[in-house]
Amino acid sequence: MTFVNHFSKFCVLRPLTTKRAEEVAANLLDIFLTFGAPAILQSDNGREFVNAIIAELASLWPELKLVTGRPRHPQSQGAVERLNGVIQDKLTIWMKENNSRKWSVGLKFVQWQINISRHETTGHSPFKVTFGQDPQVGLGSSILPSTALPEIFTEEDLEAFLESSAEAVASAEAVASAEAVASAEAVASAEAVASAEAVASAEAVASTEAVASIYAGSLFLTYYF
């Protein structure tokens, strides 16, 4: 069974043993109580079948009100048919890569792959549109370095790693702060030396200019006389 939300494109795939309305309704009820129920239920199995499902759902959940969609809705029908083709291809690949005939297990991973992949219509993955965030895959989705993951098995291991990391960061910050202070003192000392040299240079220039001015005056006076 393929269930697709038209807005988010999020899909739920369920293996069925039969196509009876009771089994389909039981699976839909599980989906609706997890993600919420739609207002319109569309199916490619005809209105009579959909009406039977809605009646079964109503007996299980009296507050639920659904309406039957058009029997051959062109937009939704084409989208579901394309999705079913993608599901078959991905499921075939999964079974080959894992050397497994358990297609019902592979169906769960195919659902995951489809829901975390970017959809061309929304520009986002169905997962992100539905939940407002990117999917997480355990510690592999955290900021922890991949080299540390093989050493973490329990929550205590995780806490110990985080504590040691915090201590290492604090130590690095202390070293960086000390180096920054030393650098600042070196800069201040260099600036003081440069300032003193500049003053001495300025005084020397002033003295030279004064001597030159005196001699220039003397030459002028000598020339004048």
Backbone hydrogen bonds in HBPLUS format (Angstrom, degrees):
<---DONOR---> <-ACCEPTOR-->    atom                        ^
c    i                          cat <-CA-CA->   ^        H-A-AA   ^      H-
h    n   atom  resd res      DA  || num        DHA   H-A  angle D-A-AA Bond
n    s   type  num  typ     dist DA aas  dist angle  dist       angle   num
A0014-ARG N   A0001-MET O   2.93 MM  13  5.01 162.5  1.96 144.6 150.3     1
A0003-PHE N   A0012-VAL O   2.92 MM   9  5.09 162.3  1.96 151.9 156.8     2
A0012-VAL N   A0003-PHE O   2.79 MM   9  5.09 152.0  1.87 145.9 154.3     3
A0005-ASN N   A0010-PHE O   2.98 MM   5  5.45 159.6  2.02 151.3 157.7     4
A0009-LYS N   A0005-ASN O   2.81 MM   4  5.08 142.1  1.95 142.5 152.1     5
A0024-VAL N   A0020-ARG O   3.11 MM   4  6.39 169.4  2.12 159.2 162.4     6
A0025-ALA N   A0021-ALA O   2.84 MM   4  5.84 161.2  1.87 146.9 152.5     7
A0026-ALA N   A0022-GLU O   3.02 MM   4  6.16 151.2  2.11 140.8 148.3     8
A0027-ASN N   A0023-GLU O   3.16 MM   4  6.41 155.9  2.22 147.1 152.4     9
A0028-LEU N   A0024-VAL O   2.92 MM   4  6.17 158.0  1.97 150.5 157.5    10
A0029-LEU N   A0025-ALA O   2.84 MM   4  5.96 153.4  1.91 146.5 153.7    11
A0030-ASP N   A0026-ALA O   3.26 MM   4  6.49 153.1  2.34 138.7 144.6    12
A0031-ILE N   A0027-ASN O   3.14 MM   4  6.46 153.6  2.21 144.7 151.7    13
A0032-PHE N   A0028-LEU O   2.77 MM   4  6.01 165.1  1.79 158.2 162.3    14
A0033-LEU N   A0029-LEU O   2.95 MM   4  6.05 156.8  2.00 149.3 154.7    15
A0034-THR N   A0031-ILE O   3.09 MM   3  5.18 148.2  2.19 101.0 110.8    16
A0035-PHE N   A0031-ILE O   2.89 MM   4  6.08 167.4  1.91 163.6 166.0    17
A0036-GLY N   A0032-PHE O   2.70 MM   4  4.49 137.5  1.87 124.8 134.0    18
A0067-VAL N   A0039-ALA O   3.05 MM  28  6.42 150.1  2.14 148.5 157.5    19
A0041-LEU N   A0067-VAL O   2.99 MM  26  6.25 167.4  2.01 174.9 178.9    20
A0069-GLY N   A0041-LEU O   2.98 MM  28  5.51 161.7  2.02 137.2 131.8    21
A0050-VAL N   A0046-GLY O   3.17 MM   4  6.47 160.8  2.20 147.0 152.8    22
A0051-ASN N   A0047-ARG O   2.73 MM   4  5.87 161.0  1.76 153.8 159.2    23
A0052-ALA N   A0048-GLU O   3.01 MM   4  6.22 147.3  2.12 140.0 148.6    24
A0053-ILE N   A0049-PHE O   3.01 MM   4  6.36 149.7  2.11 144.7 153.0    25
A0054-ILE N   A0050-VAL O   2.85 MM   4  6.13 165.3  1.87 157.2 160.8    26
A0055-ALA N   A0051-ASN O   2.92 MM   4  6.06 153.8  1.99 142.3 149.6    27
A0056-GLU N   A0052-ALA O   3.00 MM   4  6.20 153.1  2.07 140.6 147.9    28
A0057-LEU N   A0053-ILE O   2.82 MM   4  6.12 157.3  1.87 153.7 160.4    29
A0058-ALA N   A0054-ILE O   2.86 MM   4  6.04 152.5  1.94 145.3 152.9    30
A0059-SER N   A0055-ALA O   3.10 MM   4  6.36 142.1  2.25 139.9 149.2    31
A0060-LEU N   A0056-GLU O   3.19 MM   4  6.50 137.8  2.38 138.2 149.2    32
A0060-LEU N   A0057-LEU O   3.07 MM   3  5.06 126.4  2.37  94.2 108.4    33
A0061-TRP N   A0057-LEU O   2.68 MM   4  5.80 150.4  1.77 153.4 163.0    34
A0064-LEU N   A0061-TRP O   2.99 MM   3  5.64 159.0  2.04 122.9 129.5    35
A0077-GLN N   A0073-HIS O   2.84 MM   4  5.66 156.7  1.90 157.0 164.9    36
A0078-GLY N   A0074-PRO O   3.16 MM   4  6.09 163.1  2.19 139.2 143.3    37
A0079-ALA N   A0075-GLN O   3.15 MM   4  6.32 160.1  2.19 146.9 152.6    38
A0080-VAL N   A0076-SER O   2.98 MM   4  6.12 163.4  2.01 153.0 156.6    39
A0081-GLU N   A0077-GLN O   3.01 MM   4  6.17 157.8  2.06 147.0 153.5    40
A0082-ARG N   A0078-GLY O   3.00 MM   4  6.21 158.5  2.05 147.7 153.0    41
A0083-LEU N   A0079-ALA O   2.97 MM   4  6.16 156.3  2.02 144.0 151.1    42
A0084-ASN N   A0080-VAL O   2.85 MM   4  6.08 155.3  1.91 149.9 156.1    43
A0085-GLY N   A0081-GLU O   3.17 MM   4  6.45 146.4  2.29 140.1 148.4    44
A0086-VAL N   A0082-ARG O   3.07 MM   4  6.45 153.0  2.14 147.4 154.5    45
A0087-ILE N   A0083-LEU O   2.85 MM   4  6.14 156.5  1.91 152.9 160.0    46
A0088-GLN N   A0084-ASN O   3.03 MM   4  6.22 160.9  2.07 145.8 149.9    47
A0089-ASP N   A0085-GLY O   3.11 MM   4  6.34 161.0  2.14 147.1 152.1    48
A0090-LYS N   A0086-VAL O   2.95 MM   4  6.12 171.9  1.95 156.2 158.4    49
A0091-LEU N   A0087-ILE O   2.86 MM   4  5.91 156.5  1.92 149.7 156.8    50
A0092-THR N   A0088-GLN O   3.03 MM   4  6.13 154.6  2.09 143.7 149.9    51
A0093-ILE N   A0089-ASP O   3.09 MM   4  6.37 158.5  2.13 148.6 154.2    52
A0094-TRP N   A0090-LYS O   2.92 MM   4  6.14 162.5  1.95 149.1 153.9    53
A0095-MET N   A0091-LEU O   3.02 MM   4  6.18 162.4  2.06 148.6 152.7    54
A0096-LYS N   A0092-THR O   3.12 MM   4  6.33 152.7  2.19 145.1 152.1    55
A0097-GLU N   A0093-ILE O   2.88 MM   4  6.07 171.7  1.88 160.5 162.8    56
A0098-ASN N   A0094-TRP O   2.96 MM   4  5.98 150.3  2.05 147.2 154.7    57
A0100-SER N   A0095-MET O   2.98 MM   5  4.96 156.0  2.04 139.2 146.4    58
A0099-ASN N   A0096-LYS O   3.24 MM   3  4.97 155.8  2.30  96.2 103.3    59
A0103-TRP N   A0101-ARG O   2.93 MM   2  5.62 131.0  2.18 107.3  92.6    60
A0105-VAL N   A0102-LYS O   3.04 MM   3  5.53 137.5  2.23 110.2 120.8    61
A0106-GLY N   A0102-LYS O   3.14 MM   4  6.52 163.3  2.16 150.6 155.5    62
A0107-LEU N   A0103-TRP O   2.86 MM   4  5.97 138.3  2.03 142.2 152.5    63
A0108-LYS N   A0105-VAL O   3.08 MM   3  5.62 140.0  2.25 111.6 120.7    64
A0109-PHE N   A0106-GLY O   3.10 MM   3  5.26 119.0  2.49  99.7 113.9    65
A0110-VAL N   A0106-GLY O   2.94 MM   4  6.23 151.9  2.02 152.7 161.6    66
A0111-GLN N   A0107-LEU O   2.98 MM   4  6.14 156.5  2.04 143.1 149.0    67
A0112-TRP N   A0108-LYS O   3.10 MM   4  6.36 153.5  2.17 139.2 146.1    68
A0113-GLN N   A0109-PHE O   2.91 MM   4  6.16 163.0  1.94 148.8 152.7    69
A0114-ILE N   A0110-VAL O   3.00 MM   4  6.20 161.3  2.04 152.7 157.2    70
A0115-ASN N   A0111-GLN O   3.01 MM   4  6.16 161.2  2.05 148.9 154.2    71
A0116-ILE N   A0112-TRP O   3.06 MM   4  6.21 135.5  2.26 148.6 158.9    72
A0117-SER N   A0114-ILE O   3.37 MM   3  5.37 157.0  2.42 100.4 107.1    73
A0127-PHE N   A0115-ASN O   2.80 MM  12  5.26 150.8  1.88 161.0 151.7    74
A0119-HIS N   A0124-HIS O   2.89 MM   5  5.61 165.9  1.91 122.6 125.6    75
A0123-GLY N   A0119-HIS O   2.80 MM   4  5.48 149.4  1.89 154.8 164.0    76
A0129-VAL N   A0125-SER O   3.07 MM   4  6.40 161.0  2.11 157.5 163.2    77
A0130-THR N   A0126-PRO O   2.98 MM   4  6.06 151.2  2.06 143.6 151.1    78
A0131-PHE N   A0127-PHE O   2.86 MM   4  5.99 168.5  1.87 157.2 160.3    79
A0132-GLY N   A0128-LYS O   2.67 MM   4  4.73 138.2  1.84 128.9 136.9    80
A0141-SER N   A0138-GLY O   3.18 MM   3  5.92 166.7  2.20 117.5 121.1    81
A0142-SER N   A0139-LEU O   2.98 MM   3  5.06 161.8  2.01 107.2 112.9    82
A0148-ALA N   A0145-PRO O   3.00 MM   3  5.60 153.2  2.08 115.3 123.0    83
A0151-GLU N   A0148-ALA O   3.11 MM   3  5.67 150.9  2.19 116.7 125.2    84
A0152-ILE N   A0149-LEU O   3.15 MM   3  5.38 167.5  2.17 114.2 118.1    85
A0158-LEU N   A0154-THR O   3.09 MM   4  6.46 153.2  2.17 144.2 151.5    86
A0159-GLU N   A0155-GLU O   2.88 MM   4  6.19 159.2  1.93 149.8 154.9    87
A0160-ALA N   A0156-GLU O   2.91 MM   4  6.10 159.9  1.95 148.2 153.8    88
A0161-PHE N   A0157-ASP O   2.98 MM   4  6.18 156.6  2.04 146.1 152.3    89
A0162-LEU N   A0158-LEU O   2.96 MM   4  6.19 159.4  2.00 149.5 155.2    90
A0163-GLU N   A0159-GLU O   2.89 MM   4  6.10 156.2  1.95 149.2 155.7    91
A0164-SER N   A0160-ALA O   2.98 MM   4  6.17 164.8  2.01 149.2 153.2    92
A0165-SER N   A0161-PHE O   2.88 MM   4  6.03 149.7  1.97 143.8 152.9    93
A0166-ALA N   A0162-LEU O   2.86 MM   4  6.07 150.5  1.95 143.1 151.1    94
A0167-GLU N   A0163-GLU O   2.94 MM   4  6.24 156.4  1.99 149.9 156.1    95
A0168-ALA N   A0164-SER O   2.95 MM   4  6.14 154.8  2.01 142.5 149.5    96
A0169-VAL N   A0165-SER O   2.91 MM   4  6.13 154.4  1.97 146.5 153.4    97
A0170-ALA N   A0166-ALA O   2.91 MM   4  6.14 159.0  1.96 147.3 153.1    98
A0171-SER N   A0167-GLU O   2.89 MM   4  6.09 157.6  1.94 148.0 154.1    99
A0172-ALA N   A0168-ALA O   2.92 MM   4  6.10 157.2  1.97 144.7 151.1   100
A0173-GLU N   A0169-VAL O   2.85 MM   4  6.07 153.0  1.92 147.8 155.5   101
A0174-ALA N   A0170-ALA O   2.94 MM   4  6.17 149.5  2.03 143.7 151.9   102
A0175-VAL N   A0171-SER O   2.98 MM   4  6.26 159.9  2.02 150.1 155.0   103
A0176-ALA N   A0172-ALA O   2.88 MM   4  6.04 160.3  1.92 145.9 152.1   104
A0177-SER N   A0173-GLU O   2.80 MM   4  5.95 149.7  1.89 141.7 150.4   105
A0178-ALA N   A0174-ALA O   2.91 MM   4  6.16 158.2  1.95 148.1 153.5   106
A0179-GLU N   A0175-VAL O   2.89 MM   4  6.10 160.6  1.93 151.3 156.9   107
A0180-ALA N   A0176-ALA O   2.86 MM   4  6.01 146.1  1.98 139.3 149.2   108
A0181-VAL N   A0177-SER O   2.91 MM   4  6.22 151.9  1.99 146.7 153.8   109
A0182-ALA N   A0178-ALA O   2.90 MM   4  6.16 166.7  1.92 152.2 155.7   110
A0183-SER N   A0179-GLU O   2.82 MM   4  5.93 153.3  1.89 141.9 150.1   111
A0184-ALA N   A0180-ALA O   2.84 MM   4  6.02 150.8  1.92 141.6 149.9   112
A0185-GLU N   A0181-VAL O   2.84 MM   4  6.15 155.2  1.90 151.7 158.4   113
A0186-ALA N   A0182-ALA O   2.89 MM   4  6.11 154.9  1.95 145.5 152.7   114
A0187-VAL N   A0183-SER O   2.88 MM   4  6.09 155.8  1.93 145.9 152.8   115
A0188-ALA N   A0184-ALA O   2.85 MM   4  6.09 155.5  1.91 144.8 151.9   116
A0189-SER N   A0185-GLU O   2.84 MM   4  6.07 157.2  1.89 147.6 153.8   117
A0190-ALA N   A0186-ALA O   2.86 MM   4  6.05 161.7  1.89 148.3 153.7   118
A0191-GLU N   A0187-VAL O   2.81 MM   4  6.02 153.2  1.89 146.3 154.3   119
A0192-ALA N   A0188-ALA O   2.87 MM   4  6.12 147.7  1.98 142.0 151.1   120
A0193-VAL N   A0189-SER O   2.92 MM   4  6.22 161.9  1.95 153.3 157.4   121
A0194-ALA N   A0190-ALA O   2.86 MM   4  6.02 162.8  1.89 147.6 153.1   122
A0195-SER N   A0191-GLU O   2.77 MM   4  5.90 149.7  1.86 141.4 150.2   123
A0196-ALA N   A0192-ALA O   2.87 MM   4  6.13 158.6  1.92 149.0 154.5   124
A0197-GLU N   A0193-VAL O   2.83 MM   4  6.07 162.6  1.86 153.2 158.3   125
A0198-ALA N   A0194-ALA O   2.81 MM   4  5.96 147.9  1.91 140.8 150.4   126
A0199-VAL N   A0195-SER O   2.85 MM   4  6.15 152.7  1.92 146.8 154.1   127
A0200-ALA N   A0196-ALA O   2.86 MM   4  6.13 167.0  1.87 152.9 156.4   128
A0201-SER N   A0197-GLU O   2.81 MM   4  5.92 158.1  1.86 144.6 151.4   129
A0202-ALA N   A0198-ALA O   2.80 MM   4  5.94 154.0  1.86 142.6 150.3   130
A0203-GLU N   A0199-VAL O   2.78 MM   4  6.05 156.3  1.84 151.2 158.1   131
A0204-ALA N   A0200-ALA O   2.84 MM   4  6.07 155.7  1.89 146.9 154.0   132
A0205-VAL N   A0201-SER O   2.84 MM   4  6.08 158.5  1.89 148.3 154.3   133
A0206-ALA N   A0202-ALA O   2.83 MM   4  6.04 156.9  1.89 146.0 152.8   134
A0207-SER N   A0203-GLU O   2.79 MM   4  6.03 156.5  1.85 147.9 154.6   135
A0208-THR N   A0204-ALA O   2.86 MM   4  6.07 160.5  1.90 149.5 154.8   136
A0209-GLU N   A0205-VAL O   2.83 MM   4  6.03 159.5  1.87 149.2 155.1   137
A0210-ALA N   A0206-ALA O   2.85 MM   4  6.07 148.8  1.95 142.7 151.8   138
A0211-VAL N   A0207-SER O   2.93 MM   4  6.23 161.0  1.97 151.1 155.6   139
A0212-ALA N   A0208-THR O   2.82 MM   4  6.02 164.0  1.84 151.0 156.2   140
A0213-SER N   A0209-GLU O   2.79 MM   4  5.94 148.1  1.89 139.8 149.0   141
A0214-ILE N   A0210-ALA O   2.92 MM   4  6.23 151.0  2.00 145.6 153.3   142
A0215-TYR N   A0211-VAL O   2.87 MM   4  6.19 169.5  1.88 159.0 160.9   143
A0216-ALA N   A0212-ALA O   2.77 MM   4  5.84 152.2  1.84 143.0 152.1   144
A0217-GLY N   A0213-SER O   2.92 MM   4  6.07 150.5  2.01 139.7 147.4   145
A0218-SER N   A0214-ILE O   2.84 MM   4  6.17 152.1  1.92 146.5 155.3   146
A0219-LEU N   A0215-TYR O   2.85 MM   4  6.10 162.4  1.88 151.8 156.0   147
A0220-PHE N   A0216-ALA O   2.95 MM   4  6.14 152.0  2.03 140.5 148.8   148
A0221-LEU N   A0217-GLY O   2.78 MM   4  6.04 157.6  1.83 148.7 155.0   149
A0222-THR N   A0218-SER O   2.74 MM   4  5.93 159.9  1.78 151.1 157.5   150
A0223-TYR N   A0219-LEU O   2.83 MM   4  5.93 158.6  1.87 144.0 150.1   151
A0224-TYR N   A0220-PHE O   2.77 MM   4  5.94 143.8  1.90 139.1 150.0   152
A0225-PHE N   A0221-LEU O   2.95 MM   4  6.19 157.0  2.00 150.7 154.8   153
